[in-house]
Every structure is written in C-alpha cells, then in structure tokens.
C-alpha cells in the first residue's frame, strides 16, 4: 500500500474513535447518574434495624436449608483469629447467601456500625423471629487464651429440631 493509504486509514480510524466517544459519553454519564441515584436510595433504606431484621431472616433460611447444621456460634471478643472462629463481622457474610438483599444492605452500612452492638440486634431479631429459633449466651471459651483477646461471651443460636 501507498503511504497515503496508511494516512487515510489512520485518519479514518481516529475520526471513528472520536465519533464513538462523542456518542457514548452521554450514555456513560446517564448510567453513572442512575447508579449513583440507586446507591443513594439503597443507603437511605439501609438502617440498622432493617438490616438486622433482614439478616435474621436470612440466617434462619440458611440454617433451615442446611440439613447438617441447625446451630452455630459466634465469639464476641476484641480480637479473634478469623481462621478458626467466627466473629460478628465474618458471620454476617458466613451465614447469608452471596446475593442476598440483607448482605448487600449490610455492606452499605458504615464499617463502624457493623460491630458487636449491631450483632446483638441481629441476635435479638433472630430470637424473636418465631418459636423455633433460639439464642443463648455461654462462656465456654473463657479460659482459652491463645486465639483471641478480650473475650466476653459466645452466642449460640440456631433452629430447634
């Protein structure tokens, strides 16, 4: 090919790219605004009480569907080795499905709000969900000093069989 043909192809290609960006910019701007509006709407709906009720229902569904495990426990302490024990932060993801509404709204809460007090609300909602759910506190791991610091108590919760 002649050098002039290469120049024409390069010019055509750059004009085509510029036209594509000019056409797609308004669409991208609109999609961004719609996503921002949707996120703000969900953040307004994500209150601590509402998320606690949804998480309690999800935990109940999860425990009812699993045939092998009708009870679970969560350790309340300052620091817990996440590999061996379940903490309040990890339990919110462990006891719910990946695409559940409660998990999505729980992630929209501020990270400071997802603490021990929030998990107490979830356990309170789980306990009063129906007559089959139970929540107990226990000091089973009180003397274990190796894997956690500042141990308070352990929540045992589940579905009565």
PyMOL commands that set and color helices and strands:
alter all, ss='L'
color gray80, all
select helices_A, chain A and resi 3-45+48-65+88-94+101-108+116-127
alter helices_A, ss='H'
color red, helices_A
select strands_A, chain A and resi 71-76+79-80+133-138+148-149+153-159
alter strands_A, ss='S'
color yellow, strands_A
deselect
rebuild
show_as cartoon
